[in-house]
Structures are given as structure tokens and as C-alpha cells.
Amino acid sequence: MDISHWRNRIDVLDRKILKLLNDRARCVLALVPLKKKTGIPIYEPDREAEVFRNISENNGGPLSAEAVKRIYERLIDEMRSIQRGPKQ
């Protein structure tokens, strides 16, 4: 297989990842009114620790646990940002 085969495969995977990221973002946005109603803050360190544990326990590699955690730290940061809404 040549390089174009692998690049095409990566492009397909990127589109799937993008769809999943947007699905996750929609779930996060659905939480906003529930959090406001119950007084739960946007930043929840215990929940974030739970997410990190979950991804660590389910990581089959080849990405290291540290690499996956860095990716998820950024992902969670972006999810917090959309919960806060557009910047004024």
C-alpha cells in the first residue's frame, strides 16, 4: 500500500473523529441548563478525574496514557469553553 492509501484512511478517520467530537459537544451543551438549574459549576475537577481514569483504563495504545491525557485535557478545556458560551 502506498502513502495515498494511508492518507485517505487518515482522512476518513479524521471525519469520524470530528463527528464524534461534535456529538460530544452537543451532549455537553445539553448539560448546561441542567447544571444551571442544579447549581453545578462548569468546572468539576472530580468529574474530570473520572474522565481521565476512564480513558486511562480503556487505552489500548499505541498512544501512551500521558499522550491521551494531554489530548483529553485540551478536549475538556474546549468543552468547558462552549459551556460558558460565546465570548462577549
C-alpha positions in Angstrom: 0.0 0.0 0.0 1.2 3.4 -0.8 1.2 6.7 1.1 -2.0 7.9 -0.6 -3.9 4.8 0.8 -2.8 5.7 4.4 -3.6 9.4 3.9 -7.0 8.6 2.6 -7.6 6.3 5.6 -6.5 9.0 7.9 -8.9 11.5 6.2 -11.8 9.1 6.7 -10.8 8.6 10.4 -10.5 12.4 10.9 -14.1 12.9 9.6 -15.3 10.2 12.1 -13.4 11.8 14.9 -14.8 15.2 14.0 -18.4 13.8 14.1 -17.7 12.2 17.5 -16.3 15.4 18.8 -19.3 17.3 17.7 -21.6 14.7 19.2 -19.8 15.0 22.5 -20.1 18.8 22.3 -23.9 18.5 21.8 -24.1 16.3 24.9 -22.0 18.9 26.8 -24.3 21.7 25.7 -27.4 19.7 26.8 -25.9 19.6 30.3 -25.7 23.4 30.5 -29.4 24.0 31.6 -29.3 21.1 33.9 -26.1 22.4 35.6 -27.6 25.9 35.9 -30.8 24.5 37.4 -29.0 22.4 40.0 -26.1 24.9 40.6 -23.4 22.5 39.4 -20.4 24.5 38.2 -18.9 24.2 34.7 -15.5 23.2 36.1 -15.9 19.9 38.0 -12.5 18.5 38.9 -13.9 15.3 40.3 -15.7 14.6 37.0 -12.6 15.4 35.0 -10.6 13.0 37.1 -13.3 10.3 36.4 -13.0 11.0 32.7 -9.2 10.7 32.9 -9.5 7.4 34.8 -11.9 6.1 32.2 -9.7 6.9 29.2 -6.6 5.6 31.0 -8.3 2.3 31.9 -9.6 1.8 28.3 -6.5 2.9 26.4 -5.1 0.1 24.3 -2.3 2.1 22.7 -0.2 2.8 20.9 -0.8 6.2 22.4 0.7 6.5 25.8 -1.5 7.3 28.8 0.2 10.6 29.1 -0.5 11.5 25.4 -4.1 10.6 25.7 -4.5 12.6 28.9 -3.0 15.7 27.2 -5.4 15.3 24.3 -8.3 15.0 26.7 -7.1 17.9 28.8 -7.4 20.1 25.7 -10.8 18.5 24.7 -12.2 19.1 28.2 -10.9 22.7 28.1 -12.8 23.3 24.8 -15.9 21.7 26.2 -15.8 24.0 29.2 -15.4 26.9 26.9 -18.6 26.1 24.9 -20.5 25.6 28.2 -19.6 29.2 29.1 -21.0 30.4 25.7 -19.7 32.9 23.2 -17.2 35.5 24.5 -18.7 39.0 24.6 
